[in-house]
Amino acid sequence: MTTPPDPVALLRSRSYLVLLVLAALVGVPVSAAAYFFLALVSKLQGWIFTSLPKELGFHAEPLWWPILPLALAGVLVGLTLRYLPGTGGHSPADGFKAGGGPPPPIELPGIVLAAFATLSLGVVLGPEGPLIALGAGLGALAVRLVKRDAPARVQSVMAAAGSFAAISTLLGSPLTGAFLLMEASGLGGPMMQLVLVPGLLAAGVGSLIFIGLNAWTGLGTFSLAIPGLPHVGAPTAAGFLWALAIGAIAVPVGSGIRWLGLFLRPHVERRIVLLTPVIGLAVAGLAIAFAEGTGKASSEVLFSGQSALGPLISNSASYTVGALLLLIACKSLAYGVSLSSFRGGPTFPALFIGAAGGIALSHLPGLPLIDGVAMGVGAMSVVMLRLPLTSVLLASLLLSSDGVNVMPLVIVAVVVAYVASARLTPTPATAAPAGKTSAPPETSPPTTQAPQPLNPSASSRTEP
């Protein structure tokens, strides 16, 4: 039997210091790549849905306009998943995934292309999943370039650091991204700090890179945090009752979205090139139906909802309850069908739907607007992500300094939704696109294994 390495001894080793330096260096190009990827996606979204219609002679975006980019998204993603190596990253219908090892370099083009087409052409998914995969792949590749025969576990640590850097500010804070990755991968035990410290260092460097590039380019920081929200008061007894209700309401909504994605996925994967454009057209139809029914922009149904979340909360007074319910229905259906075939992250659409539900419920007595938004965001996040700690942090982060006041209510809503969804929703099985080998079904989230000793001969011994 081989005794496990001593974490304290590894922390004091020279090789670990070298690993920290490499993590800091990796954080720079990975975060810069993530920044410009997000900036390009944002620019293309604005050009395709705002500027291009005007350049073609329309006064504004025609009602039917989403049909064109969503059909194109289906064609591009279908061809990418069918013919490029890999599967374009994890299927978002399985929920948020981390760990399981970095993708090999040959699969990175497929991940980038599938995510780029998904995000820029209006599909209802977020950027966090592809960015984490991209950061992991680039981090592991950097290790191979520095030392081709580096131990596999060292490559895993650097892949984790790359993932930390890639989403360093996407969720509003490097710490939120760290919690997301730790909770999703099951990282824990005495070796946790050995993986966490390089990741936090890379995330801190990445956050500085995002801030510096924003100051230099003015393209934005692409962060979740929403400034300028109304002040939040202390929790009330009515608020705790609402927390129980919102936690319970989120379960059938989120479970229905997940069921729709999982139900459609095997059917789409059998003819992925043909049916992915059909899914894109379905998303376009839902956006058009919402715009026709409410007079609002179709973009509120399209995209991940990351940039639309702040305006939705700030301009909530301009929405009737009927408009909010139609928005929730159309966004939820578009989200569910997008999960079946496209590639992206499941986080931001869940946040948006939860916020819209909280706003709709705030028209009832005893529920302040911001309290409802925070509890809705937390409850929907935990149903879709199955990550209770991260869901509480995401909901509280939206409120900035007022997050402490509403956090007890968010915790109650998250716990209720988490326990109820865990009891009622079976764990989904993974599947690969048609024409590619499918892995055996997983019954639990993948875990990140602890790194091997950086110098195994000096850190382990064999006993009789």
ABEGO torsion letter per residue (X at the ends): XBBBBBAAAAAABAAAAAAAAAAAAAAAAAAAAAAAAAAAAAAAAAAAAAAAAAAAGBABBBAAAAAAAAAAAAAAAAAAAAABBEAGEBBAAAEBBBEGEBBBAAAAAAAAAAAAAAAAAGBBBBAAAAAAAAAAAAAAAAAAAABAABBAAAAAAAAAAAAAAAAAAAAGBAAAAAAAAAAAAGBBEAAAAAAAAAAAAAAAAAAAAAAAAAAAAGAEAGBABBBGBBBBBBBBAAAAAAAAAAAAAAAAAAAAAAAAAAAAAAAAAABAAAAAAAAAAAAAAAAAAAAAAAGBBAAAABEAGAAAAAAAAAAAAABBAAAAAAAAAAAAAAAAAAAAABBEBAAAAAAAAAAAAAAAAAABBGBBAAAAAAAAAAAAAAAAAGBAAAAAAAAAAAAEAAAAAAAAAAAAAAAAAAAAAAAABBBBBBBBBBGBBBBBBBABBBBBBBBBBABAAAABBBBX
